[in-house]
Structure formats: structure tokens, C-alpha cells
Amino acid sequence: QKEVEQDPGPLSVPEGAIVSLNCTYSNSAFQYFMWYRQYSRKGPELLMYTYSSGNKEDGRFTAQVDKSSKYISLFIRDSQPSDSATYLCAMSYYSSASKIIFGSGTRLSIRP
Amino acid sequence: DVKVTQSSRYLVKRTGEKVFLECVQDMDHENMFWYRQDPGLGLRLIYFSYDVKMKEKGDIPEGYSVSREKKERFSLILESASTNQTSMYLCASGPSGSTDTQYFGPGTRLTVL
């Protein structure tokens, strides 16, 4: 069993829709939770970062962590075609600059 | 502005060749990482380094070695390239002891024929 599970998609939604991306994990020792966005032929870039449980909001993006269920989510409101990318969840035991375990990524496409 | 650069975007090599992939960061980060990314498998850690001349094996170190002679530079070496090492290779760096993140380079797509 993988430490981090993520549905690969692809996920296709119309512009303006709310997008929900999710990951589950098996190790309760994870403390730091991240979402990376990766455009085609580019390296991943950090989108959202949270420590322990709770919600964090940044513009149209909201990250949620439920440690009791070992489940993390990323919500994108008012989705735009420019949000089309692969989204990777990631988590770490220590600081987010140490060893990170990545999900396999969900490919998202926003239809104009 | 944060910058991680990798020596090549695309590379084609033959089986058995020795391959060097170079990564340079300009952020004075202590930590540097090499990953490979394959469809359906996500990012897998090959090696990482917490300081100059220090290295630690990641999850899939077999067939690879690394070198870190200077803080800003981290090299990945394929001693004898094989076709199953065809992949996207991503370098990342990050500061130690903080809640900052890893910054990734653009990647090198390596094809081994």
C-alpha cells in the first residue's frame, strides 16, 4: 500500500465550477501537508501549505486537513482554464523542506 | 527570486553511457533533492543532501549516485544508463530547519535508447 493515495483523474470540469481534489494517507506521523501545481513540461510549484489539521484559504484555493480521517482536500472556486494542470498532494514528517512524500497527481482540465 | 536550474531540458543517451545531470540553486539552501517522475508513480526520491559532501539514499537509489562538492550544486550520476531510467528528473532545494518548502527546477527529460 502506498503511503499517499491520490486519484490520477483525469478530471474535466466547466469553467466556473468548484473543483475538489483529494488524497488519503496511511501514516499518522505526517505533520505538514502541501499541494503542488505542475503545468505541462514544468517543475512543480507550491500552491498551498498547512500544518496539522484545519483549513487554510488563499484566494480561490482552500486546503483542508482531517488528520482523524487521514484525508486532505484542495478546493478551487470559480475555476479558470489557467487552473488546468496536474495537482500533487504531498506530506512530510518534519518541516516541509525535509523529505516529502508525494501523491501521484491528479490531472485537471477546465473547459472554457 | 527563487531559482533552481538544471543543465538540460532534454537529453538522449545510449544504454551503458555514463550520464551527468546537474542542478544549481541560487538561494543558499542547505537541502537539495533529486526525484524522478513517471506516469502513475508520481515523484520518487532518488537521493538527497543536507550539506556539502553529505548524501542520503532516498526510496530508489539503485543505479544512481550523487555528488555535492559545493553548496549550490547537486549532481545526479547514472553510472551505466539503462532503458528503465528513461524518465523526467526533477531537482529541488529547500532551507533546513524551517517551514519553508522545496523549490523545483524545470526538469530534465532523459531518454535512454
Chai-1 contact restraints between the chains, C-beta under 6 A:
chainA,res_idxA,chainB,res_idxB,connection_type,confidence,min_distance_angstrom,max_distance_angstrom,comment,restraint_id
A,K42,B,P106,contact,1.0,0.0,6.0,A-B,restraint_1
A,G43,B,L90,contact,1.0,0.0,6.0,A-B,restraint_2
A,G43,B,F104,contact,1.0,0.0,6.0,A-B,restraint_3
A,G43,B,G105,contact,1.0,0.0,6.0,A-B,restraint_4
A,G43,B,P106,contact,1.0,0.0,6.0,A-B,restraint_5
A,G43,B,G107,contact,1.0,0.0,6.0,A-B,restraint_6
A,P44,B,F104,contact,1.0,0.0,6.0,A-B,restraint_7
A,L46,B,T101,contact,1.0,0.0,6.0,A-B,restraint_8
A,S95,B,S98,contact,1.0,0.0,6.0,A-B,restraint_9
A,S95,B,T99,contact,1.0,0.0,6.0,A-B,restraint_10
A,S96,B,T99,contact,1.0,0.0,6.0,A-B,restraint_11
A,S96,B,T101,contact,1.0,0.0,6.0,A-B,restraint_12
A,A97,B,N31,contact,1.0,0.0,6.0,A-B,restraint_13
A,A97,B,G94,contact,1.0,0.0,6.0,A-B,restraint_14
A,A97,B,P95,contact,1.0,0.0,6.0,A-B,restraint_15
A,A97,B,D100,contact,1.0,0.0,6.0,A-B,restraint_16
A,F102,B,G42,contact,1.0,0.0,6.0,A-B,restraint_17
A,F102,B,L43,contact,1.0,0.0,6.0,A-B,restraint_18
A,G103,B,G42,contact,1.0,0.0,6.0,A-B,restraint_19
A,S104,B,G40,contact,1.0,0.0,6.0,A-B,restraint_20
A,S104,B,G42,contact,1.0,0.0,6.0,A-B,restraint_21
A,G105,B,G42,contact,1.0,0.0,6.0,A-B,restraint_22
